[in-house]
Amino acid sequence: MKRVLFSACVFLVGIAVVALALPALGQEVTASIVGTVTDPSGAPISAAAVIATDIERGTTWTAKTNDAGAYNLTRVPIGTYKVEIAAPGFQKAVHAPFTLVLNQTARVDVTMKVGQVTETIEVTGTAPVLQTENAQVSTIIDAKTNDNLPLATRNFIQLTLLTPGAISVDPQSMNTGANLAEEGGRPYINGNREQANNFQLDGIDNNQASENLAGYTPSPDAIGEFNLITQNASADFGNYNGGIINATLKSGTNSLRGNLFEFFRNDKFNANKWENGLGKGTPTGVIPTPALRWNLFGGTIGGPIVKNKLFFFADYQGGRLDHPSSTSNMTVLTADETQGNFGALLPAVQLYNPCAAGTGGTSGTPCNILAPASRPAFPGNVIPANMLDPVFTALVTNPLYPKSVTTLSNGFGQALNTTSQQFNSDQGDIKIDFDPSEKDRFFGRFSKADQYDPLSNSQALLGNQVNEAYILSGGINWTHTFSPNLLNEFRIGENWTRLPHGLTTFNPSVGKLAESIGINGGNPGGLIGLPLLGFGGGAGTNPNAGVIQNLGSAAVTEKFSSTVEQLDDNLIYTHGRHSIKFGYQMNYYKINVFYSGNGGELGILIYGLGPGGNYSGNGSTTNTTGDPSADWALGLPQDVARGTASGLWHQRDWLFAGYAQDDWRVTDDLTLNLGLRYEARTPWVEQNDRQVSVDILTGTLQYPGRVPVQGVGTNGFSRGLYKSQYGLPALQPRIGFAYSPSALNHKTVLRGAFTISSYLEGTGTNLRLTQNPPFTPPQTEAGNVAIGPGFGTANAFTSAAPGSLFQGATMLAWSGTVQPAIAQQWNFSIQHEIANNTTVQVGYVGQHTTHLMVPEWLKQGDLQPDGTITYPYIGGQNPAGGFGPNQFGNVKNTASNGNMNYNALQAVLQKRFSSGLQTQVSYTFQKCMTNNDGYYGTWGTATQASPAANYWQNLYDPNSDYAQCYWDTKHVLSAYAIYEIPFGRGKRFGHDMPAVADAIAGNWSISPIVSLHSGFPLALYGPDNSGTGSPSPRPNCDGPVHYPKTVSSSGLLWFDPGAFSAPAAGTFGNCPAQGPVIGPTYKDFDISLQKNFLFTERMRLQFRADFLNAFNHPNFGAPNHSLGAGMGLTNTSQDARQLQFALKFYF
C-alpha cells in the first residue's frame, strides 16, 4: 500500500512541477544500467558501491545501492562497459564487458558472495539482451550495421525499413544520389503518414518545421547508432504519431581511431532499367542506361585530447554527382512555320481564323473572338503576315530561338538541346566530450552541410536552374550528479535549414527578352529572361507539355528557411524500487519563406486546349482543328498566371511540454512504467501579422490584430486567428508493464503498453494562410471566349489582373478547430532469449489516430437526393459566377477531420554480433484504414503506390472515403546479415594457410539486405459525372479485378481496366478511395562483399563491392489508374541493378 501511495504522490508532484515549470525540449540520447544487489540468501545489500567503466574511454559512472538493494546508473553514453560491485564483508563482483546500446535499460543483477572485498569473482551472467524494463517497441541499428550494409547513397534513413512496421512506397527516394543533407526520405511507420515522424540527433530536434523532413542527414560513418522507436515511447518523448528516429554521433575514445573512404558508381557497371527496353522510337529499340558519375568520399577521426577526460570526434563527407552532358531532341517550329505557314500540318490539322475582320495581328485592334462555328479556315493553313502577332514574330526571328535541323513526320521541326547537371555536397560534424569530474559531464556537437545543384541547357530560351541547401545543427548537453540517487540533465540546441529552391537563371545574353520582344511587364523587377510559354494547355499554374517544346521559365522560386530552437531539462531520482524522471521541454519553430506561387516571378502564358478548344480551331469534336502553336502565332493565350509575392513571410510557433515518469520495479519479475505528459502547441502566427483567413460560411475575410485593410473583413482577431493553443492541452498517459517470470529463468519477457501522443503536421507551404491575398496575391486569368479587350500576348500581364485582389483567387482557410493529431497506441508482445545474444519477439501492435489534417475543397456542391445541388459554404453561392462576397475562385480549408486505424502482427528475430555473425529478420502482417491520406503526396517519384487525391470525392460524405491507406501492404519481410566468412589465417577454416593465399582468399565478409512486400492498394480516378465539381472523382467498380500482367511495347498491363466504368450522370463513382486493385509487389536483394587486408591489429584496408538490386528484379511502378486509354499499364520501375565500389582505410 505504501508503494501505491508513493507512486500516487510522485504523479501529483510531477503534474504540479510540470504545470509550474518553464517549458523546453529533450530526448533520450544515452542509456541506463540498473540492477539489484543481494546476498546469498536473497536479502538486499544497501550502500554497495557500483562502478560502470567505459572500456574504450576509461570514464566511470558510479552509484550506491539503496535500502532495496537497487542501483540506477542513468544517462550513460553508449559503448562497452564492465560493472564492478563492492560491499564490506563480500567479495568484489565484476560483470564481464557488454555492449550498451541507445535508449537501452540494461539490467545487471548480482548476488554477492561472502568474503574479503580484496577478493574478486567474475559474474558469469550473459550480456543483457532482453528488454525487461519498459514496454516501448523499438529497434537498434548500431555502428556495425551502418558501416557494413550496402546503402546506395549512404543514407542511414534507408535502414529504418529494416524495422517491423516500417515501409516506403518509394525506396528509390532514399537513394537518389543527391540531397543527402536534406530530403533523405521518409518511412511510413505503423500505418502513420510519412510526415508523422520525429527525427532526433544527439537529443536535438532534427526536423524541418513545414515539410516534416529530416533536417540533416549525417554520414553513416559518423553515426554511433540510432534507435527507431515505433510504438509506446516513454513520457520524455513527444511530438510524434509515427516513429522517433533517434540517432547519436560517435564520440572520441582514449585511442586515436578513424577511417578514410571513397565510394563510386559509374553507369558502365549498371544494368538498364526495364522500361528502357520497351522500344521507344530509338534506332535500336532500347534507350541507353542513364549516364552516371557518382563519388562519395571523406573520413572520420576521433581520440583523446586529455585521456579519460576530454575527447574529440570529427568527420567530413563530400559528394559529387556529375551527370555527363546529354543531348536530346526538342520539337520546335520550322522556318516556314515561324512565318505563319503551317501547311505541313495538313491534312491532319486544319487551322481557322478566330478574329473578326480588321481585328488582331498588326491591325492595332485586339482580336474580337468569333464563335467557333463562325471561324473561317486559313487557306492552306497559312496565317497571313498581317495576322501574325508582333511578339511572336519578334521571338521566332530572334537568334536565340532554337533552329530546326530536320522536319518531323508531324510537320514540326526538330532542334537539339544539351543538358548538363552537377551535384556537389559537403558536410561534416565535430563533437567534443568533456568529463571534468564524476559529477559533471558535457558534450557539444556542431554539424554543417552545403549543397549546390546547377542544371544548364544549351538552348538559352529554356533557362537554367539552381537548387541549393545550407544546413547548420548543434547542441550542448550537461549532466550533473547531485548524489548517487539524483541526477540532472540540461540540453540546448538548434537546427537551421535554408533551401533556396528552383532559382531560375538565364544566360546574360538573354537579357530582358520578354520586354524587348513586346511583352509589357514581361520582366518585373528587372528580372532577365522569358516567361514560360506553354503549348499543351492546362491550368495557368500547371501547364502541360505539348507537341512543341515549352519555352522560357515561370521562375517559380521558393527561398525557405526553417529553424528549431530547443531547450530542455530532465531530473532523474532513484528511490527504493522507483526510477523517477521529471522534465520540461520547449521548441520554438521559425519559418521564413519567399514563395513566388506556382505562377512564378516571371509568369506563365498558356496556349491551346482551353475550355473551348484551340482559338485556331472551330470547336469540332470529330476532327482535329486548331493547334497551340497557331494560337501562339496569333498572340492568343488561353491562360495567364503570375505569382506576385510581396516579400518574405515569417511564421512562428511554440511547443510546450512537461512530463513525469516512474519506472517502478514492483517485484524482481515485474516492472511498471507509469508516465504522464503534457504537450501543447500554439497557433502559427505571422511575425508581422501578414496572414489572413476566411470565414468558410460567409466568405468574410479575417485579419489578425489590427491590420489596416479597408473594405473587407473584420479587424481584431487574434494573431493566430485561433485560440491560444491548438486543441485542448494534451494530457497523455504513458502506461506499460514488463513481466519476466523467474519460473522461466528470466529468459522470457511479456510486455504491454497503452500510450497517447500528439503531433502537429507541417502541411508544407501551399496551404498556409500567408499564401492568401493581399499579402501574396496570385494573378491569374482564363481566356478563350471570355477573353477581355486587350488580352493578348503583348498585354497579358498588364490586362489580366483581376479587378479585385480576391476576385478569382483560390483562398486558403484554416478551421478554428485545427489541432495536433492524437494517437492512441497499444501493444502486447512476448520476447524470448533463445540463445546467448539471440532473441525472438512476437507482438500485436495497434493504433487509433484522430484529428489528422485534411484539406477540404469548399467549391464543391452538395448533391441532394432529388438531384439538385446546393452550395453550403461561402455564402451559399454557385461558384461558377464567383464564390462569396469577394468573388473567390475557390476556398481550400484545412481542418482536423481525419482518422486512421492500424492493427498488425509484428515479429522479429535478432542476433547481436558474435562468432562472426549479426542478423535480424522482421515480418509484419498489417492493415491500415483511413478516411483521408492528407495533403502531401508521396516523397519521391517512381512510386509503387498511387496516392489518393488530397481531397474527398464527396466533401459532404467523408465516410465514403474510409478505405485502406495507400501505403498499406499486407505482408512485409525485411532481413539483413553481417557475416565474416570463417576462412583464412587464424580462422576456423584455413587456419594455417600461407600468407599469400590468405591475402587473396582470407578475411572476406558478406552483408546482404532482403526487402520483400506485397502490393499497395491503388487509387482509381474517373470523370466527375456528379455535377458537383468533385476534385477527386472515382469510377464505378463493376466486378472482380483480373491481372493479365502481359507485356507489350506500351508497357506491362498490370490489371484489366474492363472491370471499371464511368458513373452515371448525377452520381459518384462507387470504387473505394483505395482499391480494389492491388499494385505490383516489391522484391529487392542488396549484397555487399568486403575484403579486408590486415596490416596491424588496428590498421586495415577494405575493398568492397555493393550489388544494389543484385538480381536485377524489376520492381514496377504503379500503373495508370485513371479511367480511359492506358488504364492498367505501367512503364516505370525502380532502379535496376547498380554496382558500387569502395575503398576504406581504418586506423
Buried (B, 14 or more C-beta within 10 A) or exposed (E): EEEEEBBEEBBEEBBEBBEEBEBBBBBBBBBBBBBBBBBEEEEBBBEBBBBBBBBBBBBBBBBBBBEBBBBBBBBBBBBBBBBBBBBEEBBBBBBEBBBBBBBBBBBBBBBBEEEEEEEEBEBEBEBBBBBBBBBBBBBBBBBBBBBBBBBBBBBBBBBBBBBBBBBBBBBBBBBBBBBBBBBBBBBBBBBBBBBBBBBBBBBBBBBBBBBBBBBBBBBBBBBBBBBBBBBBBBBBBBBBBBBBBBBBBBBBBBEEBBBBBBBBBBBEBBBBBBBBBBEEEEEEEEBEBBBBBBBBBBBBBBBBEEEEBBBBBBBBBBBBBBBEEEEEBBBBBBEBBBBBBBBBBEEEBBBBBBBBEEBBBEEEBBBBBBEBEEBEEBEEBBBEEEBBBBBBBBBBEBEBBBBBEEBBEEBBBBBBBEBBBBBBBBBBBBBBBBBEEEEEBBBBBBBBBBBBBBBBBBBBBBBBBBBBBBBBBBBBBBBBBEEBBBBBBBBBBBBBBBBBBBBBBBBEEBBBBBBBBBBBBBBBEEBBBBBBBBBBBBBBBEBBEBBBBBBBBBBBBBBBBBBBBBBBBBBBBBBBBBBBBBBBBBBBBBBBBBBBBBBBBBBBBBBBBBEBBBBBBBBBEEEEBBBBBBBBBBBBBBBBBBBBBEEBBBBBBBBBBBBBBBBBBBEBBBBBBBBBBBBBBBBBBBBBBBBBBBBBEEBBBBBBBEBEBEEBBEEEBBBBBBBEBBBEBBEBEBBBBBBBBEEEEBBBBBBBBBBBBBBBBBBEBBBBBBBBBBBBBBBBBBBBBEBEEBBBBBBBBEBBBBEBBBBBBBBBBBBBEBBBBBBBBBBBBBBBBEEEBBBBBBBBBBBBBBBBBBBBBBBBBBBEEEEEBEBBBBBEBEBEEBBBBBBBBBBBBBBBBBBBBBBBBBBBBBBBBEEEBBBBBBBBEBBBBBBBBBBBBBBBEBBBBBBBBBBBBBBBEBEBBBBBBBBBBBEBBBBBBBBBBBBBBEBEEBEEBEEEEBBEBBBBBBBBBBBBBBBBBBBBBBBBBBBBBBBBBBBBBEEEBEBEEEEEEEBBBBBBBEBBBBBEEEBBBEBBBBBBBBBBBBBBBBBBBBBBBBEEEEEBBBEBBBBBBBEBBBBBBBBBBBBEEBBBBBBBBBBBBBBBBBBBBBB
